[in-house]
């Protein structure tokens, strides 16, 4: 005896398990509570590394020590946009927010999918997405540091003693609320920081630089 085949459910009866993305943007204003120190990898350094690698073993045959140009190091370490304004790498704050998740029990892997910093422009040298500094003037900050070999060297970086920025955060409202995003940004300013010498620096415990408050 033939058996009737079960009819396939129509589209109206199918259960949707994955909701459509609901991305929203929140705007926040931050004001620095400690100096901001920027360290962009300069185009000159990249060219020197490329030339050394292309030369291969012959690059080690003759080493010349050029005089250090602190003014050039200072200028080359800035993040300058294609329109001429100065800022900081947008990923600095996004990475800071992901790191701050450790302090509040939120999964870092989830934050990577739900928290994004909108760029105000792009670096004129390497195209990095930038957040524009609303105020602040760079000055030379020269400090000793140790190279990978352990040798002490002097580095010159731009420092902004007074600084601020307007942030535009794009977030997944299905994973984070506006209050969650705001609290993450607040925690970055208090606990993580951005730029060189920040409290959450990978190389050290920081110098107390790069902190801010949400205003």
N, C-alpha and C positions, 0 to 999 in steps of 0.2 A: 504494500500500500504506500503510495507516495505521500511524503510529508511536506507541508507548506513551509516555504522559506520565510524566516523572520525578516520583516521589512527593516531597512536601515533607518535610524532616526533622522528626521529632517533637521535642517540647520537651526530651527527655532528651539529644538529640544536639546541641543548640544550644550554642555556645561563649559563655560569659559573660565579657565584657571588663571590665565595671564591677563592682567589688566593693561590697558594702553598706558604708555608713559605720561606722567603729569608733571612736566618740568615748569618751574616758576622761577622768577628772579626777585631777589631781595636786595635792596641797596642799604649799605651801612657806611658810616663815616668813622674813620679811625684817626687818632692823634697820638703821635709818638710820646712815650714816657721815658725813653732812653735813646741815645744816638743810634742812627741806622747806618751801617757800614756795608757798602756794596762791593762785590768782587766778580765782575764779569771776566770770563776768560778772553783775553785780547786776541785780535786777529793776527797781530805780530807774532805772538807766542805760537799760534796755530801754524803759521807759515814757517817758523823756525823748526818746529817739530816735524813738519812735512819734509822740509829740506834735509833734515838730519836722517829721517827714515829713508828718503829716496837715495841719499848718498851711501847708505849701508855702512860697511866696515870702514870705508875711507873717511867717514865723518869724524872718527876718533884719532886720525893721524895728526891733525893739526887743530888744536883748540886755542881759540883766542878769547880773552876775557874783555868784553866791551864795557865801557863805563856805563853805570846805571843811570838812566834818565828818569828821575823821580816824577817829573812833571808829565812825561809821556805815560808812565805807569798809572798815574793818577787819572788822566783823561781816558786811557784805554780800559780802565776798570769800571767806568760808568756804564749804566744802561741808558742809552740815548735813542729815542724813537726816530722813525723816519721823518717825523714832523719837527724834530729838534727838542722836544721836551724830555725831561729826565724822569726815571721811574725805577721800579724794581720788578723782578721776574714774577709773573703771575703764579707760576708753579710753587714759589716760595710759600705763599699763603695756603695753597691747596695741600702741599706736602705737610705744612704745619698743622692743618686741620685733621689730616689723616693721623698724624702722630699724636695729637691731642685726644684722640679716641681712647687711647690707653688709660687716660685719667678718669674716664667716665663710663667705661664698660661697653661702649659701642664698638661693633666690629669694624676694624680698619678696612677690611676687604669690602664691606658694604659702603663705607664712606668714599672709597675710590670710585664707586659707580654712581654715587648720589650727590657729590659735592664738586662744583667746578667754578673757577674764578674767570669771569669775563675779562678779556683783554681790552684795554683802551687804545692800544696800538702795538707796533712791533719794532723790535730792535733794528736799527739801520745797518748793523753789521751781520748778525747771525739770524735775524728774523724771530727772535724769542718773543713770546707774548708778554706784554708789559702792563703794569698798573701805573698810572700816572701819579706822581707826587704833586699834590695841590700846592704845597709850599715847601720851603727849605732850600738852602744853598750849600753846595758841596764844598768841603775844605779838605786839605791833605791830612791824612791820618797815617803816620809812619810808625810802625811797631816792629819789634823783633819777633821772629818766628823760626821754627826749626824745619828744615827740609826733610825729605824722606831719609836722607843719609845721616841725619842728626846734626848737621852743620847749621849754626845760627845764621840767619839772613835777615835783612831789613826789607819790609814790604810797604808799599805806599798804596793806600786805598782811599776812595772818596767817602767822607763821613758827613752825614746830615744831622746836625745836633737837634734842630727843630724840624719836624716833618709831619706830614699827614697825607691821607689819601681817601678817595671815595671808592668803595668797593661795590661791585655788582656780582652777586653770587647766584649762579644757576643751580638749582637743586631739584631732586626728585621728591615731590610732595607725597609720593606713595611710600617713601622710606624715611623722610625727615620732615619735621614741621618747621615753620619759620622760626619758632622759638629754639628748636634744636640747632638750626644753622647759626643763629645769633649767639647762642651759648658756646658753640664750637669756636666761632671767631673770637669771642671774649677769652676763651681758654688759650688760644694761640697767643694772644697779646700778653697774657699773664704768665703762662707756663712754658711756652715753646719759643716764641720770638721768630723774627725773620732776619736774613742777612748774616754777615760774619759776626762771630762772637756772641751769637744768640744762646740763651740758656740750654736749648736742646741740641746744641752743636754735636755732630757725630765725632769730632776730633777731640773735644774737651768738654768741660762743664760750662764753657762760655765765659764771656767777659761782662755779661749783663747788658749787652747791646740788643737792639731790635725789638724791644717790648713796646706795647701800645695799649691804649684803652679805646673802647667803642663809645663814641659821643653822639 
